[in-house]
Amino acid sequence: MKKLVVSIVLLVIVFVGYRIHIKKSPIDFIKNDTKSIIILDKISNKNFKELELILCDFMKKEDIEKLGKNKKYVSEVYIISDDELYNHAIDFVAIVDTGMYYYPALSQWKSYFTKIDDIYKTKEKYKEEIKNIFPNVDVLYADYKGGLFFVSNKIEYLKKYLEESEEKNKNLETIIKESKSNLYTFVYNNSNTKEFGMDFVTLTASLKDKEIFQNIKIYLNEMIYSFLDYQPDKRRLKDDITNDSIYISMEDFSKLEKIIFNQYNFNRTMSSLFSLTTAFLGINVKDEMKNIDGEVLIDFNNDKIIIALKDVERIKKLYGTLGKFAFLSNDVVEIDVDKKLLTLHSMLGSKKHNIPNKNEKKKVYIRKEQFLYGHITPSRMDEISKINPSDMLDLEKNLIKKDIVIKGVDGVIEIETIITKEDLLIHINNYREKIKGKK
């Protein structure tokens, strides 16, 4: 009996040691050029009955119930892609961590996959089930390594992510660890490019009752944040903030000139035309932006933009030049000499609401290092989507049912809102219908 007990203990020690030695985390396989990551963490703690409304379009009810019963066998899932988000069809690899159930899961491997050459692929009988979940995909490729399972729609993707990353992106790893939630987490990695002024974007979704609390964080890159790191000593427009307004502040707005007027916001023809026009009129855009006294307030309620000024005479001179050229009337441009404010009316294309107390000013606490504050209501988002009927806004407007609060502090823009499970399902179905039939 002693020998048996000793043998069992030794086997357990060997097994645990072996697992510690070979066991990897999905985060170990993320590459520097990985663009998008969806993380489903702590799956064993999720309530699949609550998620049934979202899953029912992809899975049969009995399969959802089975998933709920077997959730303990899956620890976490990372869905990774190198493609940009604007692509209609996105290639991916899913890395599945089954925790301590790796070997029992491995024993069922051949029930779902067959080996061809040096790779595994799903059996023919699962073709329709796969297409129901992933439009345009009828076969998945797979393999296992380091205590993890890898599944992809492309062989080259699978082979790429089977290799453990030699160079670790520490910032990305830190953001992933800090952003996990009880429903799902989305991470977008833009750190290898300087376009759009951001390194990372994260979206964490937490389910509470029948509502999904969404928190979006945009991590600005060093170049952009260096512009925002210095804030004005006095904030004259803070008390004019209302619902449906956005407040922006920085010490020197001229640093934004290259970011606003570049090839990504304007095509080459428009950029050249803009440069020629300003040169013809003798306007130095950078110098004019330096005249902004640290604050801009965009007021959607009253359809106006308020700009704090350093030199009123300078803006009068600019208006004398530009106003005649652009046929801007006094109804559009208002210059308050005493308060040193420039107000541009009817510039946002929005309609006023006849809702009581809609225009009441908000008491907003703005931190010393804060550069952005916004509060947008669902009705305003609906108006914006009508003014700019792009595909993205057409999809997103179904999701916006509660107020959106925006804050920018210490190089991070944080956006918070709430959606329902029903609205999320509409969004998912719209997207799936959009990509069906597209390669």
N, C-alpha and C positions, 0 to 999 in steps of 0.2 A: 504493500500500500504506500509506503514511504517513497519507494522508487517511482511509483506511478504518479504521486503528487509532485515529486521533484521533476519528473519528465514533463508533466503538464505545465508547471511553472516555467521551465526552460523553454518550452515551445511558445508559450505566451510572450516571454521576453524576446525571443528570436523574432516572432511575428511583429511585435510592436517596434522593435529596432529596425526591422526590414521596412516596415511601413514608413517610419520616420525618415529613413534613408532615401527611399524612392518617391515618397509622396510629394507631389508638387501642388501649387495653387494655380488656378487659371490666370492670375495676374502675372505669373512668371513667363507667360507666353505672349503677352502683349508687346507689340513692336513699336518703335518710334514713329513709324508711318501709319499706324492704326488710326483710323479716323473716328469711328463710332463704336461705342460699347453699350450694350444693354445688360444690366446686372439684375438677376433675380436671386436675391439673397435670403437665407433662412427660410427656405421653402417648407421645411418641416413645421414651421410655426404659422404658415398661412392658412386661412380659412377658405377652402375651395368652394364651399357652399355660397359664400359671399361673392366669389368670383364667377359663379356659374353664369350670370347674365352676360359677362364679357366672353367667356369661353364657349358658350352654347353655339355660337355661329361657326366654330372651328371643330368642335368635338361633340360626340353623342353624349347624352346625359349619363349613360352607364359608364362611359369612359371617364367622365369628369368625376363621378363617384369613385371609380377605381383609382383615379389619380389622387383623390383625397385620402383614400385608405393607404396608398403606397407612397405618400409624400415623404415619409421618413427615410426612404431610400435615396432621396436626392437632397444634397446639402445646398448647392448653389449652381447657377447656370450663367455663363457669360456668352453673349451673342456679339460677335466682333465682325467689323467690316472695314475695308480700306476705301470704299467708295464714298463719294460726296453725297450729301443728303438730297441734292436736286436730281439725282439719277432716278429714273422711274423703277428700274429693276436693280436691286442691290444684292451683290454676292456677299456671302457670310460664312462664318464658321462658328458653331456653337461648342463651347467647352463645358462639359457636365462633370461636376464633382459629386460623387455618390457617397462620399465620406467612408465610414466603416463598412458600407455595403458594396464596396468595389468588387470584391471577388464573387459574391453571390450574383451580382449584376453581370459580371464577366461570364459566368456559367450559362447565362441566357443569350449571349451574344449571337450565336449561330442561328437562333430562332428568327432573327430579324435581318442578319447580314450574311452575304456570301462573298468569298474572296476571289478576286480576279486580279491576276498578276501579283502586285505587291500592295494592293489596296482592297478595302472592303466596300461593298455597295449594298443598298437595300434590296431585298428580294422583290420580284416582279409583283407579287400579290399586294404589296403596300403602295403601289403606284397611285391609285385614286385617293387614298387617304393623305398622301403627301401633297398632291395637287390641291386638295381641299384647304390645306393649311397654307401652302406656299404656291400662289399662282405662277405658272410657267415653269414649275419644278416638278418632275415626276420621279426623280431618283436622287438619293443622297449618298454621299461617300463618307466613310468613317474609318476610324482607327482608335487605338487606346495606347496610353503611355503615361507613366508617372502617377498612376492612380487616378487618371482622368480619362474621359471619353471625348473624342473629337468627331463632330459631324458637320459636313459642309455640302453646299450645292456645286462646288467646283473642286476638281482634283488638285489643281495648283494651289488653291487656298488652303486646302487640308494639309498638303505637304509643307507649305510655308509655316503654318502655325503648329505643326508637330515639333518644330525646332524651338527649343527654349531660347529666349532672348538673351544675348550676351550683354547688351547695353540696356540698363534699366532707366526708365524715365521716372525719376524719383518724384517729381512734381505730380505726374499723372497718377502714380501709385498712391500718393498722399491724398489727392482729391477723391479717388475712388473709395478709399477707406473712410473718409470723412463724410461721404455723400450717400451711404447706403440707407435704404428705407424699407418699410414693411411691405411695399407693393413692388415697385421696380425703380431702378435708377438708370438714367441715360447720361452718357458722357461723350462729348464731342471734342476731339483733339485737333486744334489748329496751331499747335506750338511750332510746327516746322515752317509755317508761312507767316508773313506779317500782314497779309490782307485782312481787312475788316477790324483790325486793332485788337484782336482777342487771342488768347492762348487756349483757353478751354471754356466749354459750356457744360453745365450739369443740370439735369432735371430730375428731381426726386419726387416720387408720388407715394403718398401715404394714405391708406384706406382707413376711414373712420366712419362707422355706421354705413350710410349709403353715399357718402361724399368722398371725393378724392382731393386731398390737399396737395397742391403742386407748388414746388419751390424751384425756381430757375435761377442759376447763378452764372454770370458771365465774367470770366476772369480776364481782365484787360492785360494786354502785353505791356512791357516796360516802357515802350515808346509812348503809348497813349497815356499810361498812368503818370508819366513824368509831366504831362501837361496838366493833369488834374490834382497833382500832389500839393499844389499851392492854391489856397482858397482866399477870397476877399475877406478883409477884416470886418467890413460892414455889409449886412445883407438888407438892402432896401426893399426888395420885392418879396421877401419871405411872407409878409403879412397879407399879400394879395393872392396867395395860393388858394384855389377852390377845388371842388371835385372836378374831374375832367380837365386837369391841367398838369403840365410838366414843368418843373423848375430845374434849370441847369446853371451851374456856377463854376467858374475857374478864374484865376488871377489874370491870365492872358489868353483871350480867345483867338488871337492871331496864329497861335500854334496849331489850330485846327485847319488852317487854310489848305495845306497839302492833303489833308485827309478828306475834306469835303469836296474839293475841286480836283479830283484825280480821275484816272482812266477807268476806275472801277465804278464810280458813280456817274461818270459821263463817258460816252464813247469818244473816240479821237476827234470825230468831226465836231461834236458839240463842245469838246474841250478847246479845240482850236478856235471855234467861233466865239466862245466866251472870252478867250484871251485877246482876240482881235478887237472885240467890242470894248472891253475894259481899257485896252491900250488906246483905242481911238478916242474914248471919252476922258482919258487921262486919269483913270481911277486906279489907285494901288489898293487891291483887295486886302492885303495883309495889314497895311496901315489903317484902313477903315475898321478892320476887326480889332485892332489894338484900342480903338476908341470905345469899345464895349467895357463898361465899368464892372466887370466880374459877374454879371447876372443876366439871364434871359428867362422870361416866363411865357410859356405857350398856353394860352387860355382857350380851350376848345368851346367852352360854354358861351363865351362872348365873342368868339371868332376873331381873336386878336393875338398879336405877339407883342409883348412889352420888353424893351431893351433898356437897361440902365446905361447912361452915357457919362463919359469923362468930359468931353468938349462938345457943347451944344452947337457952337458956331460951325464946327467942322461938319456936323451932320446936316446943318442948314445948307451949307455949300454943296454937299453931296446931293441933297434933295433938289437943289436948283439945277444940277447937271443931269441927274438920273431921272428926276420926276418928269421933265419935259420929254425926255427920250422914251420913257416907258408909259407916258400919259397917265401918271399917277395923280389923282386929285387929292384935295385936302380932306375928303371924306375917308380916304385910305390911309394917309399919312398924318399923324398927329405928333407934334413936337412940343413937349412941356418944358419951357425954358427954366422955370423956377425949380422943378423937381429933377430936371435933367433926365427926362425919359423920352424915348421914341416908341410910339405905339403904331403898329401896322394893323389896320382893320380889314376884315373880309379877306384874309390871306389863307385861311385854312380850309375853306370850302365846306364848313360844317354848318348845321342848322341849330338855331337856338331852341331850347326846350322850354315849354311853358309848364314847368313843374315847380310847385312851391318849394322855397328854400334851396332850389338847385344851385343858385349862385352864391349861397352863403360862404363867406371866407372860412377856411379851416385853420385851426390852431395847430400848426405843425412844428415839431421839434426838429431842428436841423443841427446836426453835430458839426463841430468846427471843421472836421476833415471830410464832411459830406459834400458831394458834388452833384447829386441828382436826387430828385424826389418827384414821384408821379402818382396820381390817383385817377384811374380810368374806370368808368361804369360800363356795364354791358350794352346799354343803349347807344353809347358813344362808339363802342367797338363795332356795332352793327352799322352805324353811319359810315365809319371809316371803310368798312368792307364794301359798301355801296359805291363810295367815291373811288376806291382802288380795288376793282373786282378781280384780283389776281387769284390764281389757283390756291395759293397758300392761305390767303385770308378767307377764301370760300370754304376751305376745310375747317379753319380755326374758329369761324364765327359760331359754329354749332357748339363749341366747347365753352364759350364765354357766357356764363350765367351769373357770376358774382363779380364784385369789384376787383380790379387789379391794382395792387400796390407795388410801386417801384422805388427802390432805394439804391443809391450809389455811394459806397463808403470804402476807403482804403483799397482802391483798385478793383473792387468787385461790385458789379451791378446785380442786385437781387430783386427778383420778381415773384410775387406771391398771388395765387388765386385758387379758386375752388371749382371743381367740376363734379358732375355726377357720373355714376357708372353707365347710365343710359346714354349720356352725351358722349362718353368715351367710346362706346360701342358704335355709335353713329359715325364718329371720326374714323375708327378702324375700318368699318365697312366701306366708307367713302374712298379711303385710300386703296383698299384691296380691289375695289371695282375700277379704280383709276389705272392700276398697273396690270390688270388682266389683259392679256393679249399683246402686251408690250414686252419687247426683249430687253 
